[in-house]
Amino acid sequence: MIKIRSLLPDEMMKAIEIKGICWPEEIQGKSKIQFDREKEYQFWSKWMISSIENNDDRQLYGAFDQDTLLAVIFASFAEVEDSENGIEINGLWVDPKHRNKGLSLHLLKKIIEYYLDLNKNEIIIFNFHYSISNSFYKKLGASIIKQTHQLEEKVPTDVFSCDLQDMLNNINQRINKYPL
């Protein structure tokens, strides 16, 4: 049985391993930067515990089948220049062996419900322009509000926005096909 729960600090390395598996697909050959597992681990571990000092509310959830981590989502308050009352999805990665099971929907639902309780009203998602997951966010009602560039190679990155309640409604229309 799959459970969605908060990610514990000692589970961060497994989350980073899932990100590493997803990296080539996410970047679509548009960057020569090699995934550095240790560097990513150090960054995200520090990010995970520095919520209070950054006046933020950072949430990290995983989809677990017993002790096996299948997918992760990281979220936080959005930067004010991106949304005055929004959240940002900082990462959403699903192990390819466990895709098409609705794990992303369940993780997003958990995050959105949490932040709706804090009266947040918008979701911001930065996603590389060439990433196949862009169509996923569009299906959930998100639209591109601008394009920016990230990494050393200035990889085009789409910035999506959606009303939180609208995205939750779209998720709820789809999620019943994927019971946990």
N, C-alpha and C positions, 0 to 999 in steps of 0.2 A: 504494500500500500504506500502510495506517495504522499508525503507531507510537506507542506510549505511552512517554514519556520525561519526565525532569525539565524543569520550566519554567526557562528562563534569565531573569536579571533584565531583559535587553533585550526580552523577550517579554511582560512584564507588561502593557503598554498594550493589547495585543491581547486578553489575558485579561480585562481590565477592559471592553473593548468588547463582549465576549461577555456579560459580566455585565449590562451596560447594555441589551443587546438583550433579555435574559431578565427584567429588572426589572419591567416592567408585568405580565407574566404571574405573576411571583413574588408581587407585592404585591396583585394582584387589586383594584386601586382602593381599597384600605383605607388608603392613606396619600397625602397630597398632596405628600410630599417628592419633588422632582425628582431624578433620577439626576444626580449631579455627577461626570463622568468624571475630571476632574483631582483632585478631592478623594479619590475612590476610589483612583486611581492612587497618590497620595501615601501614603495609609493602608496599602494592601496592599504597596507597595514597601518601606516601612519595616518592616512586619510580616514580610516575607519574609527580611530580613537581620538581624532582632533575636532570632533563636532562642536563641542562647547566653546573651545577657544576661537573658533571661526564663526560663532553665532549662527550655527546651522543645526539641522536635525537630519542626520544621515542614517539611512535605513539600508540594511543589507539582508536579503532573504535568499534562501536556497530551497530548491525542490529536492527532497531526499527520498530515496527508496531504502529504507532502514538507515544504514550508515553511509550509503553511497550518494554522493552529490551529483545530481544530474544537470542542474541549471542554476544560474544565479542572476540576481538583479541588484544593482546599487543605485540609490537615489538620494537626492538632497534638495534643499531649497535652491531654486534657480538664482543665478546672478541677477541683480536688480535690472541691469541693462537688457536682460533677455526677457524678464517677466517680473513685474512688481509684486505679484502674489502667486507665483508658480513654483513648480518643482522641476527638477531636471533628472532625467534618467542618465546616470553616469556610466552605466554598463548593463547589458542584458545579453547573456551568453548561454547557449544550450549545447550540451555535448551532442555532436551530430548523431550519435547512436540512439539518442532519446528525443529526437525531433518528431514533429507531427503527432504529439501526444497532448498538446494544449498547455505545455508547461509555461511558455511565455505568457499566455493569457492568464493563467493562475497567478503567476508572479506579479504581473502588471496589476491585476485586480487587487491583490493584497496591498501593494504599494499605494495605489490610488485611494483605496478605502482609508488607509492610514492618514494620508495627507488631506483628504476631504474632511476628516474629523478635526483637522487643524485649520479648516476654512481656507485651504488653498484652492485655486480655481483653474489653473492652467498647467499643462504639461509641456515641457520643452525637451526635445531630443536632438542631439547632434549625431549625425550618421553619415559616414562617407558616401559620397554621391553614387559611387558605383556598386555599393553594397546591395546584395539581393534582399536584405531585410527592409529596405525602403518601402517595398510594396506592402509589407506587413503593417507598417505604421499608417500607410495610406488607407488600407482596408479598415483600420480602426478609427478613421476619421481625421487623422492628422494631415495637415497641409504644410508645404514648405513656405516659410515666411522670409527666408533669406538663404544665401549661400556664403560660406566663408571658406577659409583654407587652413588646414592643419598639417602638422609635422614639417620636417625640414623641406620636403618636396612640394609643399603647398598643395596637398591633396584636396580637391574640391570636397566640401562637406556641406550637406544639406542640413538646415536647421528647421525642424518640424515644430508645430504648435497645435494644441488641441485643448478645448475645454475639458477639464477633468471629468465632469459628470457625463459629458457626451461620450468620451472614450470609455468610461465605465459602462454606459448603456450599450455601446457597440460590443464590448467584451461580453457582457451578459447575454447578448443575442447569440453568441458563438460558443460560449464555454460549456454549455450542456452536452455538446458532442464529446467532451473530454472529461469525464468524471475522474477524480483522483482515486 
